[in-house]
Amino acid sequence: MSEDGELLVEREVYLENGVHIGTQSQNADMEDYIFHVKKNGLAILDLDTTDKQIRSIANTLNKYPKDEVVVVGRKDEAYQPIKSFSEEIGTKTINGRFMPGTFTNPQSDNFMEPEIVIVTDPEEDKQAVREASDVDVPVIAIADSGDSLENIDMVIAANNKGEKALATVLYLIADQIKGESEPLGANMEDFTSQTVQVDEEEAAEA
């Protein structure tokens, strides 16, 4: 728990990792989660809401067997955060391309029957969202300011374009799932790729 009110981490951690940074497009579905819009049109997401959503999602996921949870991420930026989350919590993952029929075609080699699905970008992962909806599986989405929430059951409003932002969100969900009695084996930095960490270290030394 942070010293900054009741946030899970210090507000500065959210800010440094860009969790609050939206896009220059705003979807009406996300209106309630936008703190303000800058003069250049860039939306800033409400971190207090994001923090509450992370807690709520963790509570929801604790009601499901972890091997029945599937985390989906098509983008490269989602790869390491999803991988680390799965290693800590024991979920299944679909990193990279989502093969059509994965949730709907029992004849598919990739067929899965999850009880709940997490997508790291409802636009990039729209095939997974559509199929989960078709088979009445609830969907949790990490959604940015410009995303539609069609067929999304629960949302975390956060920057889903940057690896560090995704890592922060998934780390905090994992930490909340395990609780104080069972600390994570990884730290927040482990949820990002080594390339990102090295680049930042070199920039700091320059």
N, C-alpha and C positions, 0 to 999 in steps of 0.2 A: 504494500500500500504506500502511496506517495504522501508527501507532506502537503501536496497541493490539493487541498480539499479532500475529496474521496476518490481521486483517480487511482487507477491501478499502478501507474508509474508517474514520475514527474512529468508535468506538461511539456517540459523542454525535450524529453525523450520523443514524445509524439511529434513535436515540431522539427527536431533535428532529422528525424527519419521521414519527414514529409507526409505523414499520415493525413494531415489536414488539407493537403493541396488537391483541389478539384481540377476541373477543366474549364475551358472558355465556352463550353456549351452546358446548358442546364436543362434537364428533363423535369417536367412537372412532377413526376413520381418521386423525385428526390428533394423537392422544395422544402420539406419540413426538416431536412438534415443539413441545409446550407446555412452557415453562420452569417456570411455576407458575400457580396460580389464586388471585387475591386473595379477600379475605373477602366482597367484594360479588359474587363469581362471575365477574369479568372475567379472561379468560385472557391470559397474557403469553407471547408466542412466544419461542423460543430463538434469539437473534440469531446465535450461533455456527453453528448448523445452517443458518439462512437464508443466511448468507454462503457457506458451503460449497456450498449448493444453487445459488446464483447462478453460481458458478464452473463447477459441473458442467453446468448448463444451457447456459452459453455454449460450453463445449467441445462439447456435443452439437450445438448449432446451427451450429457451424463445419463440421460434416460435411455440411451441406445447402446447396444453392444458395439464396441469400437470397431470390430471387424465387419460390421454391417454399415459402416459409414464410408462413403467414397468421396474423396476430394479431387476435384477436376481443375486442371489449369493448362490451357493451350499455349500460353506465352512463355518465352524463355525466362522472363522475370519471376515466374511462379515456380519454376522447377525446384530450386533449392529450398525455399520456404515450405513447399508441399512435402518434399522428401524428408526434411527434418521433423515436420509436424507428424508425419506418419510413423517415423521411427520412434518418436516419443510416446505417441498415443496408441498406435496399433491400427490405424485406419488403412483402408485400401486407397490407392491413388491411380489417377489417369493423368499422366504428364505428357504433354504434347497433343497430337491429334486425337480427337474423340471419334472412334469409328462408329458410323451410323449403325443402329441396331444393337448397340451395347446394352441398353436397358430394355429394349423392346423385342428383340429377335432371339428366341431360345436356341435357334440353330447357329447363331453367330459364335465363332471361336472366342470372342471377347465378352460373351454374355455375362452380365452381373445382375443380381437382384438386391440392390441396396435398400436399406430402410430409410436412409436420409442421405442427401447429396449436398456437398458444399462446392460452389463454383467461385473461382477467384476473379471472374469477370463475366457478367451475364451476357455481354455482347459477344466476346470471343468464344465463350462456352455455350452459345445459344442452342446448339444441337443437344448437348447434355441436359439443358434446362427443359427443352421441348420434350425430350423422351421421358425424363423423370415425371413431368406433368402428365404425360400420356398414360403412365402406369400408376398415377396417384402417389408418387413418392415426394415428400416435402423437399423443398430446395432452399438452402441458405446461400446468400450471395454477398460477396464483398463488392459493393457497388460504388462507383464514382458519381460525380454530380450530373454527368450526361447520360447515365444509364437508365433504361426502362426497367421497371420492376414487374413486367408481365410474367406471370407464372412463378414469381418469387414469393416464398412464404415468410421468410425472415431475412432481414438485411443488416449488414454492417456498413455504414457509410464511411468510406475511406478511399484514399488514393490506391487504385489497383493497377497503376501503370508502373510504379517503381518497386524494385525488389526489396529495398529496405523497408518500405511502408508495408508491403505484404508480409515480410518477415516479422515485423513488429506485431501486426494483428494476429498472425497465426501463433507466434510465440506466446502472446498473452492469453489466447484461447486455451492453448495447451497447458499453460501454467495454472489457469483457473480450473481446468478439468482435473488436474492432478491434486491441486490444493496444497496447503502448507505441510501436510503430513507426508507428502511424497514429492519432493522437489524434482524438477526436470534434470535430466543428465546433461543437457545442453544449455548454453546461455543464448541471449538474443543474437549475438554476432554469429553463432553457429547456424542460424537460420538463413544467412546470406552466403553467397558463393565466395570463395577465396579471392576471386578476381576483383570483386567489388571492394573487399577489405583491403587488398594490396593497393589498388588504385587510390583509395582514400588516404592510406598511410603515406604513399608517395607524394600526394598532393599536400599533405600536412607538413612534410619535410622540405618541400620545395620553397 
